[in-house]
Amino acid sequence: MTMRNKWIKTLAIFGLALAVALSGMAVVAPQQAEAASSSKADKIIELGLKYLGTPYKFGAPAGSTKAFDCSSFVQYVFKRNGISLPRTSKNQAKVGHYVKRSELRKGDLVFFWTSRTGPGKIGHVAIYMGNGKILHTYRKGIGVTVSNLNSKYWSSHYVTARRVL
């Protein structure tokens, strides 16, 4: 075997090994990313649950924990976990990327229309907890609570979802 052929063979083996290594990374990387986002989602949900029962106040100031409206609550628990979101649900619905309802994962933002905004127009945001549950705050007298996404009301008012994790 000539020196040139040895060199070509070595390059071919190296190239093949590199291709195999990189293809393995392509399989592992999404799984690692999903696990990391799941861990972050768990932390966000865990923090949010500490505020169960905190009063609802429309237009509550950002950063306040004495009372929340839906978007200030979502903004607060995400920010405490290193993720900055806009202040309003309408603007929060413009960040991240679209997620089909059938593909929701813990930590996804879910958006709804309200009687104030009208059908199809975003006026409420919640955090998807998994297993058909959402963490959010709405209406005086209810405050921060967990609701069933598949209930008649929330299901019929669903507009879209976004993934920011």
C-alpha positions in Angstrom: 0.0 0.0 0.0 1.4 3.3 -1.0 1.8 6.2 1.4 -1.0 8.1 -0.5 -3.4 5.2 -0.2 -2.6 4.9 3.6 -3.4 8.6 3.9 -6.7 8.3 2.0 -7.7 5.2 4.1 -6.9 7.1 7.4 -8.9 10.1 6.3 -11.8 7.9 5.3 -11.8 6.1 8.7 -11.6 9.4 10.5 -14.4 10.9 8.4 -16.6 7.8 9.1 -15.8 7.9 12.9 -16.7 11.6 12.9 -19.9 11.1 11.1 -20.9 8.3 13.5 -20.0 10.5 16.5 -22.0 13.5 15.3 -25.0 11.4 14.3 -25.1 10.0 17.9 -25.0 13.6 19.2 -28.0 14.5 17.1 -30.0 11.8 18.9 -28.8 12.7 22.4 -28.9 16.5 22.2 -32.7 16.8 21.8 -33.3 14.3 24.7 -30.9 16.4 26.9 -32.6 19.6 25.9 -36.1 18.1 26.6 -34.9 16.9 30.0 -33.4 20.3 30.8 -36.6 22.1 29.8 -38.6 19.6 31.9 -36.5 20.3 34.9 -36.9 24.1 34.4 -40.7 23.6 33.9 -40.8 21.7 37.2 -39.1 24.6 39.0 -41.4 27.1 37.4 -44.5 25.1 38.4 -43.1 24.5 41.9 -42.6 28.2 42.5 -46.0 29.1 41.0 -47.8 26.6 43.3 -46.3 28.5 46.3 -48.6 31.3 45.4 -51.8 29.3 45.4 -54.6 31.5 46.7 -52.7 34.8 46.1 -55.4 37.3 45.1 -56.2 38.3 41.5 -56.0 42.0 40.6 -56.4 43.1 37.0 -53.4 45.2 36.1 -51.3 44.1 39.1 -47.8 45.7 38.8 -45.0 43.5 37.5 -42.9 42.0 40.2 -45.6 42.3 42.9 -46.5 39.2 44.9 -49.3 40.6 46.9 -51.7 40.2 43.9 -51.3 39.0 40.3 -53.2 39.2 37.1 -52.6 36.3 34.7 -49.7 37.8 32.8 -47.9 39.3 35.8 -48.1 35.9 37.5 -46.6 34.1 34.4 -44.0 36.8 33.9 -43.0 36.6 37.6 -42.5 32.9 38.0 -40.7 32.6 34.6 -38.4 35.6 35.5 -37.5 34.1 38.9 -36.3 31.1 36.8 -34.2 33.2 34.4 -36.6 33.6 31.6 -37.8 37.2 30.6 -41.3 37.5 29.2 -43.3 40.5 28.1 -45.8 41.9 30.5 -49.1 41.2 28.7 -50.7 37.9 27.6 -51.1 39.3 24.1 -47.4 40.0 23.9 -46.4 36.8 25.7 -48.2 34.9 22.9 -45.7 36.3 20.4 -42.6 34.8 22.0 -41.2 31.3 21.8 -42.6 29.0 19.1 -46.1 27.6 18.4 -47.1 24.3 19.9 -50.0 22.2 18.9 -52.5 21.5 21.7 -51.9 17.8 21.3 -48.1 18.3 21.9 -48.3 20.4 25.0 -45.5 19.9 27.6 -45.0 21.1 31.1 -44.1 24.7 31.2 -45.7 25.7 27.9 -47.8 28.9 27.9 -51.4 28.4 27.0 -53.6 31.3 25.8 -57.3 31.9 25.9 -59.9 34.4 24.8 -62.1 36.1 27.3 -65.4 37.9 27.3 -63.4 41.2 27.4 -61.3 40.3 24.3 -63.9 38.3 22.3 -63.5 34.9 20.6 -60.1 34.2 19.1 -58.4 37.3 20.7 -55.9 36.5 23.5 -56.9 37.9 26.9 -55.6 35.2 29.3 -52.5 33.1 29.8 -51.7 30.0 32.0 -48.9 27.6 32.5 -49.4 24.0 31.3 -48.6 21.6 34.2 -49.1 18.4 32.4 -52.0 15.9 32.7 -54.5 18.4 31.4 -53.9 20.9 34.2 -53.1 24.6 34.0 -51.7 26.9 36.7 -52.9 30.5 36.5 -54.8 33.3 38.2 -58.1 34.8 37.2 -61.2 36.6 38.7 -61.4 38.2 42.1 -62.1 35.6 44.8 -60.3 32.9 43.0 -56.7 34.0 42.6 -53.8 31.7 41.8 -55.3 28.3 41.1 -55.0 25.0 39.2 -57.7 24.3 36.6 -58.6 21.6 34.1 -57.6 22.6 30.6 -60.2 20.1 29.3 -63.1 21.6 31.2 -65.9 23.0 29.1 -65.0 26.6 29.8 -61.2 26.5 29.3 -61.4 24.1 26.4 -63.9 26.3 24.6 -61.8 29.4 25.2 -58.5 27.9 24.1 -56.7 29.9 21.4 -53.0 28.8 21.1 -49.9 27.7 23.0 -46.3 28.7 22.9 -43.1 27.0 24.1 -40.5 29.3 25.6 -38.4 26.7 27.4 
